[in-house]
Amino acid sequence: MSYLSDQQTRMLGGTTDSTDYYKQFLQYIVNDRFSLASDVYTIQMQDRVSLIYNDVCVRVTTAVMTEDVPLSYTEDDYRQIIFQNCTQVVMVSDMFSFEGYFWIVINTNNIFKPTTSCTVRRCNNVLKCILPSGLLYEIPCVITEISKRSMAIEKDGTTMESQKMPYLVTVQSNVNTLAIPINYRFIFGQKMSYRVTDINDIALTSMVTFLVTANQNRSTDDFVNQIADNDVVQIASPSGALIIQGSSKISIGESQVYSVVYDNGNSITGIAFTFTIDNSSTIQFMAIDSLNCSITGRSASQIMLTATSNIDGTSVSKVITICNSF
């Protein structure tokens, strides 16, 4: 049975706000349960902005699914994650890494539990495509055979090699996956290429599902690296051209905020930028977040502000003049 120590009771006694009292009390109970549990692990959760995987303390258990799938398939490919931190935020399509695989959130169960929890499904393949910049983009995905969803795909997706039925390919929705068009080609496994025939982008789930069907192989397909030839159908540059928004002049002692935006006003999602300055001794620089930074002029000079994407290395620059009051 969970209980509070004398120290915890004294700490709660000093809390006057009823909401804070409940939150602290709940956190103490959860901490106590975690200390007694045998299924507590440190796994990695992806930050949706920086795309970096960070450690998080959770309980990992077998998920009990209601789908019409064999129990062995359910036990092997689904997990339930319960977070120790009661204020943890988790969303559908968030990504995790543990047990040597990537996992994607398919359901959040917060309505049934006092603490944050979710159901994840193991990714069994990697979707690969070439970005407009010419760089290779890779993202873990879930492949499901559409006519027999209860038939498990091998962990590396190799059962697709001898199958020609349609498949559903589910990935996290981001600026790159949303730009993949109809008729774009992929290679899964080692022997067969597939073509996108339909796209289901469900905004509320933050996931994109591609319907792919078998396509005739080409001599230019790279089956070793699993990169299909797409000489006709290309991924379009998403949303518009990137620019750094902000004044091109700063007075000494003045501060200005600079933001990476699309020139057509569309919002930037799923991309984080790293800001660099070529002459930092004449300014005071502060990164606000992955899309914005602040610069304060210290002495007269001319600097180059550069923002570099963490997705494909695309960069955009702006020349800024530091001058006396104008």
Phi, psi and omega in degrees: 000136181284146178208165179256142176287167179300321180295318179295320179297319179295321180295317178293329179297336179272000181268120183267330181283128184294325179293314178298321179300314180296316181299315180293319179298315180297319181296320177298317180296316180297316178302320180295317179295320179296324181294338182260348186280151179258358183248033180269130181222158169258114180241180183248132178243134183280133171283127188291340181266305182280341182068012178274142178269125181242151181293142176214140181270124184215169165255135181241121180230167176289132180280139174261106185262155177257359179293157179277072179227152180301147182300321181298323179292319179297312182297326186278329190244358179232144175222153170254133180245128177243127185270142175286323179285115184292343181261007181299134177258129178224141182232156174302135181086000171300150184247144177230160175227120174194162182058022178082010181227165170263146182228144180242139181287125178249349181197140173250131187253027188297336183290337183261350186227148179288341178247161181292133178209164180202163174251131181241153177240140182288133174282133184247009177197181180231126176273130182236135177210163180258123180283164178304333179286349182093356180273153179279132176245131180233140177212134178299145182218167175246125179252128180231130177288127194286328184271343180220072187294343179281348179277118184288134171278141178302156185302331179258009177073012188288343179293347178288342186300323184255010182248144180237012178280163180294153177228153171259130178243115184250129180223168174293138178280123175209183186299332181275315181291330178290340182272354180288125186265169170301143179079000174293144186252143176229162171240126174236137188079207185237357190230353188220143176256157182226152182239138178287121179250344178202153181228131177241103179256104180261104187300323184292336181262351180060027179233154175241133177242125178257133170269119182240143177234157182300140182231153180294130179294152177241153179294339181270358176291138179260093183280341177291313181263001178059050177237115182279151176283125177232062184286341181258311182262119182243157172282124182284151174297125188287132162070333182145185180275143179279140174220160171259117183269131180153167183292145178273357178227141176228132174284152176300128182091349180270150177245141178226145176261134179241137186229141173274123182220167169274143184293343179263006176090355179293148181285146175265123178229147175076009179232134173249147181239144173255126182265139176226153179235138182272350181214069189287347183289342183260002181220166170250122186247140175216124175281123180276310175202198186284352181237351187223148175214165180237138179232131176243127181287135178248318180212157184299130181185179172232128184237163176242117176264126181235135175244125184243129181289140177276358180272304186229009178079004176299137181230155176222142186232160178214132176272130182234132180257126175262121186217173174294168184308140180226000000 
